[in-house]
Amino acid sequence: MDWGRFAQQMASMARDLLAQESVGATLQRITKSATELVEGCDASGILVLRSDQVETLAPTDQLVVDSDQLQERLREGPCFDAARASRGERVYRIADVTAERSRWPAYTSRAEALGVGSMMGFLLFSDMRDPGTLNLYSRRPGAFTEAGERAGWLLTSHAAVAVAGARTRAQMEQALATRHVIGEAMGVLMGRHHLTEEQAFDVLRRYSQQNNIKLREVARRVCEQGGRL
């Protein structure tokens, strides 16, 4: 493997990741980069485990979706186990899925029928409520080498930082949007009902608590209904 060229590609990918405008776009760039940078990778996707329910994010091929759904249905498979392990094994590499029948007997035979030859995966984030793995697929056995594993691990390390940054930006944008709509709603209540700023906020807060509705949603309704709740 030409590590000098790989380093240049990684630098370019890192800049691209930082330029993405949303978490979804960041994830799509990550999986696309896996197919571009890791030798032997035909398809890639991110499996997220939400209370034992599988969600597939940014798949580059239908093969990824089919494999994830199969693992969810069977409750077994390398991606499923890696996400469940969370803080345990952070990397897996399977040279030939047919050689893993004793480990995942139900999954391996069906995966072979889907066209999976070999697989490799990396824990992408484990400090969130829902753990996720970046999974790489090849349609031929023996596609992923030790060098490919190193390349995948470097890619995943950059990707994890980018995802964390994208999530932070999204949270900040949401917080700013929430503050703006709440301020607008308070202004509507103050003008319509001759309330002070503190009284207007208390109206929103009490309605939110009594009706178990998020404060932002209450504020949005006030704005849309001209001060009525």
Secondary structure, DSSP 8 states (H G I E B T S, - for coil): --HHHHHHHHHHHHHHHHH-SSHHHHHHHHHHHHHHHSTT--EEEEEEEETTEEEEES-SSHHHHHHHHHHHHHT-SHHHHHHHHTTS--EEEES-GGGGTTTSHHHHHHHHHHT--EEEEEEEE-SSSS-EEEEEEESSTT---HHHHHHHHHHHHHHHHHHHHHHHHHHHHHHHHHHHHHHHHHHHHHHHH---HHHHHHHHHHHHHHHT--HHHHHHHHHHTTT--
